[in-house]
Amino acid sequence: MRNTADVVVIGGGVHGCSIAYHLAQKGIKNVVLLEKNYLASGGTGRSAAGIRHQFGTEINIRLSATSIKMMENLAGELDYPHGIDLMQGGYMMLAYTESQLDQFKKNAEMQNSLMNAGTKVLSVDEIVRITPALNTEGLVGASFNKRDGHVDPFHVTQAYADAAKRLGVEINTRTEVVDIITEGNRVTGVVTGKGEVISTPAVVNAAGPHGAIIGKMVGIDIPLYPERHQILVTEPLEMFLPCMVISFTHGTYFKQTPHGSLLLGVGDPEHEVKDFNQESTWQFLEDVARKITYHMPALKNVRIVRQWAGLYDITPDSQAILGKTDIEGFYLDVGWSGHGLQLGPVVGKLMAQVIAGEKPDIDISVMSIDRFKTGALIPEPACV
Ligand SMILES: Cc1cc2nc3c(=O)[nH]c(=O)nc-3n(C[C@H](O)[C@H](O)[C@H](O)COP(=O)(O)OP(=O)(O)OC[C@H]3O[C@@H](n4cnc5c(N)ncnc54)[C@H](O)[C@@H]3O)c2cc1C
């Protein structure tokens, strides 16, 4: 392992790998990425990997529209032979109340005026034309963008990692960061669990739900906690669901993967404790079965083949924390809650610009950790 680096990136999820690639691409090639497990072993590989323009805050709309454009050319740009399984069959957000539909209309207007996103608000008849299997009971409409959809999170991460390595980045898996060395107010090195020390003037915390533990290593309190979210996968079925579907009312989302299986998720934040438990539960199986057969009654006898759990990294406003900190050379890219996979491409690029001392293409200063001192939170109306 190298013992000096221009930048050390902690975390081999989509954000860490994208940052490492974008640093190397701009000529900062002595980058070392440290991942305590394997690449995409965190939230990234456990994600539903939905991508959508359909957010309700200016910053998320700018980030997501730019990231989706990047995803559309990603395999080519990174010379990744396997492709990233980008499926752009659309993303449908179901509205069960008039006030929810009004909010979706406002969101769609903002998406279309800021980024020409092409988001539409659908009537119930239009919903049925796209997804005939859906139970329309209680539905009043939906928001839909046909360029939304989903990707394979492992491929996206691996594509960045492979391209980063070709540019000279060193990626070390099974290597945990146990301490960060500071002198005065600045970062000078990183210590691994194997006892190696890497001297470096810059460290990026892209450790997802473990981000607060990394923050403590330099004496910074990052308001961030882990929250378990579970997913279930069915046997493969003939393709019948062209788009990803989400209901904020029921806390449910689902998609059909290229392999034909359905991937179903239900959040249960009220009953989750704030710890790192990633066990799957029976209770979740029952809850999903009930909720999904409500949305799509035809799924009643479909077999479940597996389930898994992952962690969201939640902040007080469920928005990420990005950029510099009071410790010189210590940067943050954490707190992505349930929507960070899709933003990995763009945020990796913006973070590399910030670390290189450049003005980022999109102003991400609203996402600074300072907002928790000033109270300038960013409530996002389109999040689970
Ligand atoms: C069930 C579920 C569904 C989701 N669905 C979606 C979705 O549909 N769309 C979407 O955009 N997002 C979704 N997300 C959120 C998304 O997965 C995350 O926001 C995103 O993957 C965060 O990426 P990351 O690289 O920041 O963090 P992670 O992928 O969590 O990576 C952090 C890495 O840091 C490593 N690490 C931690 N501590 C250390 C240490 N001390 N030393 C070395 N390495 C360390 C971890 O092992 C981990 O690999 C979902 C998440 C979950 C759990």
The ligand as an SDF file (V2000), in Angstrom:
LIG
                    3D

 53 58  0  0  0  0  0  0  0  0999 V2000
  -32.8060   -0.3430    0.9990 C   0  0  0  0  0  0  0  0  0  0  0  0
  -32.2280    0.8630    0.3170 C   0  0  0  0  0  0  0  0  0  0  0  0
  -32.8270    1.3500   -0.8440 C   0  0  0  0  0  0  0  0  0  0  0  0
  -32.2900    2.4650   -1.4940 C   0  0  0  0  0  0  0  0  0  0  0  0
  -32.8550    2.8830   -2.6700 N   0  0  0  0  0  0  0  0  0  0  0  0
  -32.2900    3.8930   -3.3500 C   0  0  0  0  0  0  0  0  0  0  0  0
  -32.7940    4.2830   -4.6230 C   0  0  0  0  0  0  0  0  0  0  0  0
  -33.7530    3.7110   -5.1370 O   0  0  0  0  0  0  0  0  0  0  0  0
  -32.1620    5.3050   -5.2770 N   0  0  0  0  0  0  0  0  0  0  0  0
  -31.0830    5.9550   -4.7470 C   0  0  0  0  0  0  0  0  0  0  0  0
  -30.5600    6.8770   -5.3890 O   0  0  0  0  0  0  0  0  0  0  0  0
  -30.6050    5.6160   -3.5370 N   0  0  0  0  0  0  0  0  0  0  0  0
  -31.1690    4.6120   -2.8250 C   0  0  0  0  0  0  0  0  0  0  0  0
  -30.6870    4.2520   -1.6150 N   0  0  0  0  0  0  0  0  0  0  0  0
  -29.6510    5.0850   -0.9880 C   0  0  0  0  0  0  0  0  0  0  0  0
  -28.3000    4.7820   -1.5800 C   0  0  0  0  0  0  0  0  0  0  0  0
  -28.0400    3.4020   -1.5300 O   0  0  0  0  0  0  0  0  0  0  0  0
  -27.2250    5.5470   -0.8040 C   0  0  0  0  0  0  0  0  0  0  0  0
  -27.6070    6.8890   -0.6340 O   0  0  0  0  0  0  0  0  0  0  0  0
  -25.9020    5.5190   -1.5590 C   0  0  0  0  0  0  0  0  0  0  0  0
  -25.6030    4.2310   -2.0030 O   0  0  0  0  0  0  0  0  0  0  0  0
  -24.8140    6.0660   -0.6670 C   0  0  0  0  0  0  0  0  0  0  0  0
  -23.5750    5.7740   -1.2640 O   0  0  0  0  0  0  0  0  0  0  0  0
  -22.2550    6.0650   -0.4770 P   0  0  0  0  0  0  0  0  0  0  0  0
  -21.1330    5.7250   -1.3730 O   0  0  0  0  0  0  0  0  0  0  0  0
  -22.3230    7.4420    0.0880 O   0  0  0  0  0  0  0  0  0  0  0  0
  -22.3150    5.1170    0.8100 O   0  0  0  0  0  0  0  0  0  0  0  0
  -22.1710    3.5380    0.9690 P   0  0  0  0  0  0  0  0  0  0  0  0
  -22.5840    2.8080   -0.2410 O   0  0  0  0  0  0  0  0  0  0  0  0
  -22.8340    3.1710    2.2420 O   0  0  0  0  0  0  0  0  0  0  0  0
  -20.6100    3.3410    1.0880 O   0  0  0  0  0  0  0  0  0  0  0  0
  -19.9000    3.6770    2.2420 C   0  0  0  0  0  0  0  0  0  0  0  0
  -18.7570    2.6780    2.3470 C   0  0  0  0  0  0  0  0  0  0  0  0
  -17.8810    3.0910    3.3800 O   0  0  0  0  0  0  0  0  0  0  0  0
  -17.3330    1.9360    3.9590 C   0  0  0  0  0  0  0  0  0  0  0  0
  -16.7900    2.2840    5.2650 N   0  0  0  0  0  0  0  0  0  0  0  0
  -17.4840    2.6730    6.3650 C   0  0  0  0  0  0  0  0  0  0  0  0
  -16.6350    2.9240    7.3990 N   0  0  0  0  0  0  0  0  0  0  0  0
  -15.3790    2.6820    6.9200 C   0  0  0  0  0  0  0  0  0  0  0  0
  -14.0790    2.7470    7.4960 C   0  0  0  0  0  0  0  0  0  0  0  0
  -13.8930    3.0980    8.7790 N   0  0  0  0  0  0  0  0  0  0  0  0
  -13.0140    2.4310    6.7270 N   0  0  0  0  0  0  0  0  0  0  0  0
  -13.1670    2.0700    5.4120 C   0  0  0  0  0  0  0  0  0  0  0  0
  -14.3930    1.9830    4.8260 N   0  0  0  0  0  0  0  0  0  0  0  0
  -15.4760    2.2910    5.5670 C   0  0  0  0  0  0  0  0  0  0  0  0
  -18.5100    0.9730    4.0300 C   0  0  0  0  0  0  0  0  0  0  0  0
  -18.0950   -0.3680    4.1540 O   0  0  0  0  0  0  0  0  0  0  0  0
  -19.2320    1.2820    2.7100 C   0  0  0  0  0  0  0  0  0  0  0  0
  -18.8730    0.3830    1.6720 O   0  0  0  0  0  0  0  0  0  0  0  0
  -31.1740    3.1340   -0.9470 C   0  0  0  0  0  0  0  0  0  0  0  0
  -30.5720    2.6480    0.2300 C   0  0  0  0  0  0  0  0  0  0  0  0
  -31.0790    1.5150    0.8460 C   0  0  0  0  0  0  0  0  0  0  0  0
  -30.4120    0.9960    2.0880 C   0  0  0  0  0  0  0  0  0  0  0  0
  1  2  1  0
  2  3  1  0
  2 52  2  0
  3  4  2  0
  4  5  1  0
  4 50  1  0
  5  6  2  0
  6  7  1  0
  6 13  1  0
  7  8  2  0
  7  9  1  0
  9 10  1  0
 10 11  2  0
 10 12  1  0
 12 13  2  0
 13 14  1  0
 14 15  1  0
 14 50  1  0
 15 16  1  0
 16 17  1  0
 16 18  1  0
 18 19  1  0
 18 20  1  0
 20 21  1  0
 20 22  1  0
 22 23  1  0
 23 24  1  0
 24 25  2  0
 24 26  1  0
 24 27  1  0
 27 28  1  0
 28 29  2  0
 28 30  1  0
 28 31  1  0
 31 32  1  0
 32 33  1  0
 33 34  1  0
 33 48  1  0
 34 35  1  0
 35 36  1  0
 35 46  1  0
 36 37  1  0
 36 45  1  0
 37 38  2  0
 38 39  1  0
 39 40  1  0
 39 45  2  0
 40 41  1  0
 40 42  2  0
 42 43  1  0
 43 44  2  0
 44 45  1  0
 46 47  1  0
 46 48  1  0
 48 49  1  0
 50 51  2  0
 51 52  1  0
 52 53  1  0
M  END
$$$$
